[in-house]
Amino acid sequence: MVYGCNEGRNIRGRPFAVCLRTGTWKTLFICGEGTIVSHRKTTGQSSSYLCSSSFYCNSDAGVDGIISENNMFHTLAEHRPRWWVDLGRVHNIHKVVLTNAMFMFAYRLKKMEVHVEKSTSEIEMCGTHAFVAHAKTGEVIEIKCPTLLEGQKVVVTMVNERVDYFHLAEVEVYGG
């Protein structure tokens, strides 16, 4: 069989089937790891930190493509702070690439979880990442979903053992 990809390339091969948790089979064929489906989409976060005027700390900073020390999403200090992006429609999610904040408090990040939501009742874990000590300033973290997950919303939760602020410079969701 010949399959066409978004980039206009054709690939020869066979589709493969995946048994979803619902018990239904879905035929899939993947061209690469997908494209960024999160850029400039609707975002939210569990709380909002009021930054000084020289910083931009709103939730949409996570998907604006700007990576700098004064541009990030930033929550208040809380237990399990979270940030999310609504992709606008259901996508097959391949991976999530996260860029840690570019300022002096970037060390706060120690462990994260990434979940994909198809609906409020269909939530699946894409993956977790724990740092040996803590994340480095500007560190790029790639979390690949072990299977293709279908979802419209991607939620990133900081799961440190203590109450803390959560801030990342950028979140890129790759899907198809």
Phi and psi restraints in degrees (value plus and minus 20) as a CYANA .aco file:
   2 VAL   PHI    -137.3   -97.3
   2 VAL   PSI     112.7   152.7
   3 TYR   PHI    -139.3   -99.3
   3 TYR   PSI     122.7   162.7
   4 GLY   PHI    -121.7   -81.7
   4 GLY   PSI     118.7   158.7
   5 CYS   PHI    -125.8   -85.8
   5 CYS   PSI     146.8   186.8
   6 ASN   PHI     -77.3   -37.3
   6 ASN   PSI     -52.6   -12.6
   7 GLU   PHI     -98.0   -58.0
   7 GLU   PSI     -16.9    23.1
   8 GLY   PHI      66.3   106.3
   8 GLY   PSI     -15.0    25.0
   9 ARG   PHI    -108.6   -68.6
   9 ARG   PSI     131.9   171.9
  10 ASN   PHI    -129.8   -89.8
  10 ASN   PSI     121.0   161.0
  11 ILE   PHI    -145.4  -105.4
  11 ILE   PSI     115.2   155.2
  12 ARG   PHI    -116.2   -76.2
  12 ARG   PSI     122.4   162.4
  13 GLY   PHI     141.7   181.7
  13 GLY   PSI    -187.3  -147.3
  14 ARG   PHI    -140.0  -100.0
  14 ARG   PSI     128.5   168.5
  15 PRO   PHI     -93.9   -53.9
  15 PRO   PSI     142.8   182.8
  16 PHE   PHI    -147.6  -107.6
  16 PHE   PSI     136.2   176.2
  17 ALA   PHI    -129.2   -89.2
  17 ALA   PSI     124.2   164.2
  18 VAL   PHI    -144.3  -104.3
  18 VAL   PSI     113.7   153.7
  19 CYS   PHI    -106.4   -66.4
  19 CYS   PSI      96.4   136.4
  20 LEU   PHI     -98.4   -58.4
  20 LEU   PSI     143.1   183.1
  21 ARG   PHI     -81.2   -41.2
  21 ARG   PSI     -40.9    -0.9
  22 THR   PHI     -95.7   -55.7
  22 THR   PSI     -28.4    11.6
  23 GLY   PHI      72.3   112.3
  23 GLY   PSI     -18.8    21.2
  24 THR   PHI    -117.8   -77.8
  24 THR   PSI     134.6   174.6
  25 TRP   PHI    -117.4   -77.4
  25 TRP   PSI     122.9   162.9
  26 LYS   PHI    -149.9  -109.9
  26 LYS   PSI     110.4   150.4
  27 THR   PHI    -107.4   -67.4
  27 THR   PSI     112.3   152.3
  28 LEU   PHI    -151.0  -111.0
  28 LEU   PSI     130.2   170.2
  29 PHE   PHI    -165.8  -125.8
  29 PHE   PSI     104.7   144.7
  30 ILE   PHI    -127.8   -87.8
  30 ILE   PSI     112.7   152.7
  31 CYS   PHI    -124.0   -84.0
  31 CYS   PSI      76.5   116.5
  32 GLY   PHI      52.9    92.9
  32 GLY   PSI    -171.7  -131.7
  33 GLU   PHI    -126.2   -86.2
  33 GLU   PSI      -0.7    39.3
  34 GLY   PHI      66.1   106.1
  34 GLY   PSI    -195.4  -155.4
  35 THR   PHI    -139.7   -99.7
  35 THR   PSI     146.9   186.9
  36 ILE   PHI     -89.9   -49.9
  36 ILE   PSI     100.6   140.6
  37 VAL   PHI    -130.3   -90.3
  37 VAL   PSI     -15.8    24.2
  38 SER   PHI    -124.9   -84.9
  38 SER   PSI     -32.0     8.0
  39 HIS   PHI     -78.4   -38.4
  39 HIS   PSI     104.0   144.0
  40 ARG   PHI      38.7    78.7
  40 ARG   PSI       7.8    47.8
  41 LYS   PHI    -107.0   -67.0
  41 LYS   PSI     151.7   191.7
  42 THR   PHI     -89.2   -49.2
  42 THR   PSI     113.9   153.9
  43 THR   PHI    -148.8  -108.8
  43 THR   PSI     149.1   189.1
  44 GLY   PHI    -179.2  -139.2
  44 GLY   PSI     149.6   189.6
  45 GLN   PHI    -171.5  -131.5
  45 GLN   PSI     140.9   180.9
  46 SER   PHI     -86.7   -46.7
  46 SER   PSI     -46.0    -6.0
  47 SER   PHI    -180.1  -140.1
  47 SER   PSI     146.6   186.6
  48 SER   PHI    -146.7  -106.7
  48 SER   PSI     107.1   147.1
  49 TYR   PHI    -107.6   -67.6
  49 TYR   PSI     114.6   154.6
  50 LEU   PHI    -108.0   -68.0
  50 LEU   PSI      82.9   122.9
  51 CYS   PHI    -101.9   -61.9
  51 CYS   PSI     145.1   185.1
  52 SER   PHI     -87.0   -47.0
  52 SER   PSI     145.2   185.2
  53 SER   PHI     -84.1   -44.1
  53 SER   PSI     -37.7     2.3
  54 SER   PHI    -105.8   -65.8
  54 SER   PSI     -22.4    17.6
  55 PHE   PHI    -136.5   -96.5
  55 PHE   PSI     131.1   171.1
  56 TYR   PHI    -135.9   -95.9
  56 TYR   PSI      96.2   136.2
  57 CYS   PHI    -145.9  -105.9
  57 CYS   PSI       3.4    43.4
  58 ASN   PHI    -100.3   -60.3
  58 ASN   PSI     143.6   183.6
  59 SER   PHI     -80.6   -40.6
  59 SER   PSI     -54.0   -14.0
  60 ASP   PHI     -89.4   -49.4
  60 ASP   PSI     -30.9     9.1
  61 ALA   PHI     -84.5   -44.5
  61 ALA   PSI     -40.6    -0.6
  62 GLY   PHI     -91.0   -51.0
  62 GLY   PSI     -35.8     4.2
  63 VAL   PHI    -152.5  -112.5
  63 VAL   PSI       3.8    43.8
  64 ASP   PHI    -114.5   -74.5
  64 ASP   PSI     -24.2    15.8
  65 GLY   PHI      60.6   100.6
  65 GLY   PSI     -17.3    22.7
  66 ILE   PHI    -120.8   -80.8
  66 ILE   PSI     100.6   140.6
  67 ILE   PHI    -136.0   -96.0
  67 ILE   PSI      85.8   125.8
  68 SER   PHI    -172.1  -132.1
  68 SER   PSI     147.4   187.4
  69 GLU   PHI     -90.8   -50.8
  69 GLU   PSI     -35.7     4.3
  70 ASN   PHI    -135.0   -95.0
  70 ASN   PSI       2.2    42.2
  71 ASN   PHI    -156.0  -116.0
  71 ASN   PSI      92.0   132.0
  72 MET   PHI    -186.4  -146.4
  72 MET   PSI     141.8   181.8
  73 PHE   PHI    -105.2   -65.2
  73 PHE   PSI     131.5   171.5
  74 HIS   PHI    -171.3  -131.3
  74 HIS   PSI      99.3   139.3
  75 THR   PHI    -115.7   -75.7
  75 THR   PSI     152.2   192.2
  76 LEU   PHI     -93.6   -53.6
  76 LEU   PSI     148.1   188.1
  77 ALA   PHI     -91.9   -51.9
  77 ALA   PSI     102.1   142.1
  78 GLU   PHI    -177.8  -137.8
  78 GLU   PSI     148.6   188.6
  79 HIS   PHI    -102.7   -62.7
  79 HIS   PSI     105.2   145.2
  80 ARG   PHI      36.0    76.0
  80 ARG   PSI      34.8    74.8
  81 PRO   PHI     -84.6   -44.6
  81 PRO   PSI     129.0   169.0
  82 ARG   PHI    -161.0  -121.0
  82 ARG   PSI     139.5   179.5
  83 TRP   PHI    -156.9  -116.9
  83 TRP   PSI     128.2   168.2
  84 TRP   PHI    -165.0  -125.0
  84 TRP   PSI     139.9   179.9
  85 VAL   PHI    -151.2  -111.2
  85 VAL   PSI     114.2   154.2
  86 ASP   PHI    -116.7   -76.7
  86 ASP   PSI      98.1   138.1
  87 LEU   PHI    -100.3   -60.3
  87 LEU   PSI     -22.9    17.1
  88 GLY   PHI      69.3   109.3
  88 GLY   PSI     -47.0    -7.0
  89 ARG   PHI    -180.6  -140.6
  89 ARG   PSI     151.4   191.4
  90 VAL   PHI     -94.1   -54.1
  90 VAL   PSI     113.3   153.3
  91 HIS   PHI    -147.9  -107.9
  91 HIS   PSI     138.5   178.5
  92 ASN   PHI    -103.3   -63.3
  92 ASN   PSI      98.8   138.8
  93 ILE   PHI    -114.4   -74.4
  93 ILE   PSI     106.0   146.0
  94 HIS   PHI    -116.9   -76.9
  94 HIS   PSI     -68.2   -28.2
  95 LYS   PHI    -179.9  -139.9
  95 LYS   PSI     144.2   184.2
  96 VAL   PHI    -148.6  -108.6
  96 VAL   PSI     107.5   147.5
  97 VAL   PHI    -132.0   -92.0
  97 VAL   PSI     102.7   142.7
  98 LEU   PHI    -137.3   -97.3
  98 LEU   PSI     116.7   156.7
  99 THR   PHI    -131.9   -91.9
  99 THR   PSI     100.4   140.4
 100 ASN   PHI     -85.0   -45.0
 100 ASN   PSI     138.3   178.3
 101 ALA   PHI     -75.6   -35.6
 101 ALA   PSI     133.0   173.0
 102 MET   PHI    -123.3   -83.3
 102 MET   PSI       3.6    43.6
 103 PHE   PHI    -145.9  -105.9
 103 PHE   PSI     158.4   198.4
 104 MET   PHI     -83.5   -43.5
 104 MET   PSI     -36.6     3.4
 105 PHE   PHI    -118.7   -78.7
 105 PHE   PSI      -3.3    36.7
 106 ALA   PHI     -81.7   -41.7
 106 ALA   PSI     -40.8    -0.8
 107 TYR   PHI     -85.4   -45.4
 107 TYR   PSI     -33.1     6.9
 108 ARG   PHI     -82.0   -42.0
 108 ARG   PSI     -47.6    -7.6
 109 LEU   PHI     -96.4   -56.4
 109 LEU   PSI     101.0   141.0
 110 LYS   PHI    -143.4  -103.4
 110 LYS   PSI     -53.1   -13.1
 111 LYS   PHI    -174.3  -134.3
 111 LYS   PSI     120.1   160.1
 112 MET   PHI    -154.4  -114.4
 112 MET   PSI     135.8   175.8
 113 GLU   PHI    -145.5  -105.5
 113 GLU   PSI     125.5   165.5
 114 VAL   PHI    -143.0  -103.0
 114 VAL   PSI     104.3   144.3
 115 HIS   PHI    -137.6   -97.6
 115 HIS   PSI     130.5   170.5
 116 VAL   PHI    -138.2   -98.2
 116 VAL   PSI     109.1   149.1
 117 GLU   PHI    -134.1   -94.1
 117 GLU   PSI     105.5   145.5
 118 LYS   PHI    -109.3   -69.3
 118 LYS   PSI     -55.8   -15.8
 119 SER   PHI    -173.7  -133.7
 119 SER   PSI     156.0   196.0
 120 THR   PHI     -84.4   -44.4
 120 THR   PSI     -40.0     0.0
 121 SER   PHI    -121.4   -81.4
 121 SER   PSI     -27.8    12.2
 122 GLU   PHI    -138.0   -98.0
 122 GLU   PSI      68.8   108.8
 123 ILE   PHI    -142.2  -102.2
 123 ILE   PSI     107.7   147.7
 124 GLU   PHI    -148.9  -108.9
 124 GLU   PSI     127.5   167.5
 125 MET   PHI     -97.4   -57.4
 125 MET   PSI     106.5   146.5
 126 CYS   PHI    -104.6   -64.6
 126 CYS   PSI     -65.4   -25.4
 127 GLY   PHI     153.9   193.9
 127 GLY   PSI     155.2   195.2
 128 THR   PHI    -151.2  -111.2
 128 THR   PSI     142.9   182.9
 129 HIS   PHI    -166.0  -126.0
 129 HIS   PSI     105.5   145.5
 130 ALA   PHI    -138.9   -98.9
 130 ALA   PSI     119.5   159.5
 131 PHE   PHI    -115.6   -75.6
 131 PHE   PSI     128.5   168.5
 132 VAL   PHI     -77.4   -37.4
 132 VAL   PSI     -68.9   -28.9
 133 ALA   PHI    -137.1   -97.1
 133 ALA   PSI     -87.7   -47.7
 134 HIS   PHI    -182.2  -142.2
 134 HIS   PSI     147.2   187.2
 135 ALA   PHI     -92.0   -52.0
 135 ALA   PSI     130.7   170.7
 136 LYS   PHI    -112.5   -72.5
 136 LYS   PSI     137.4   177.4
 137 THR   PHI     -76.7   -36.7
 137 THR   PSI     105.8   145.8
 138 GLY   PHI      52.2    92.2
 138 GLY   PSI     -12.2    27.8
 139 GLU   PHI     -82.4   -42.4
 139 GLU   PSI     117.6   157.6
 140 VAL   PHI    -120.3   -80.3
 140 VAL   PSI     106.4   146.4
 141 ILE   PHI    -137.9   -97.9
 141 ILE   PSI     105.4   145.4
 142 GLU   PHI    -129.1   -89.1
 142 GLU   PSI     103.3   143.3
 143 ILE   PHI    -136.2   -96.2
 143 ILE   PSI      91.1   131.1
 144 LYS   PHI    -111.9   -71.9
 144 LYS   PSI     112.8   152.8
 145 CYS   PHI     -91.0   -51.0
 145 CYS   PSI     113.6   153.6
 146 PRO   PHI     -85.2   -45.2
 146 PRO   PSI     -46.9    -6.9
 147 THR   PHI    -154.5  -114.5
 147 THR   PSI     143.0   183.0
 148 LEU   PHI     -87.9   -47.9
 148 LEU   PSI     103.5   143.5
 149 LEU   PHI    -127.8   -87.8
 149 LEU   PSI     115.0   155.0
 150 GLU   PHI    -111.4   -71.4
 150 GLU   PSI     111.8   151.8
 151 GLY   PHI    -192.2  -152.2
 151 GLY   PSI     141.3   181.3
 152 GLN   PHI    -128.1   -88.1
 152 GLN   PSI     -42.4    -2.4
 153 LYS   PHI    -145.5  -105.5
 153 LYS   PSI     114.8   154.8
 154 VAL   PHI    -136.4   -96.4
 154 VAL   PSI     107.8   147.8
 155 VAL   PHI    -137.3   -97.3
 155 VAL   PSI     107.7   147.7
 156 VAL   PHI    -131.1   -91.1
 156 VAL   PSI     103.8   143.8
 157 THR   PHI    -141.2  -101.2
 157 THR   PSI     112.5   152.5
 158 MET   PHI    -107.0   -67.0
 158 MET   PSI     104.8   144.8
 159 VAL   PHI    -137.1   -97.1
 159 VAL   PSI      22.6    62.6
 160 ASN   PHI     -81.1   -41.1
 160 ASN   PSI     140.2   180.2
 161 GLU   PHI     -94.7   -54.7
 161 GLU   PSI     -34.1     5.9
 162 ARG   PHI    -145.2  -105.2
 162 ARG   PSI     146.9   186.9
 163 VAL   PHI     -85.4   -45.4
 163 VAL   PSI     112.4   152.4
 164 ASP   PHI    -179.6  -139.6
 164 ASP   PSI     149.5   189.5
 165 TYR   PHI    -101.5   -61.5
 165 TYR   PSI     132.2   172.2
 166 PHE   PHI    -145.5  -105.5
 166 PHE   PSI     107.1   147.1
 167 HIS   PHI    -172.2  -132.2
 167 HIS   PSI     112.7   152.7
 168 LEU   PHI    -152.8  -112.8
 168 LEU   PSI     131.8   171.8
 169 ALA   PHI     -98.8   -58.8
 169 ALA   PSI     -57.5   -17.5
 170 GLU   PHI    -178.1  -138.1
 170 GLU   PSI     127.6   167.6
 171 VAL   PHI    -151.9  -111.9
 171 VAL   PSI     104.1   144.1
 172 GLU   PHI    -138.0   -98.0
 172 GLU   PSI     101.2   141.2
 173 VAL   PHI    -122.4   -82.4
 173 VAL   PSI     105.5   145.5
 174 TYR   PHI    -124.7   -84.7
 174 TYR   PSI     109.1   149.1
 175 GLY   PHI    -177.3  -137.3
 175 GLY   PSI    -195.2  -155.2
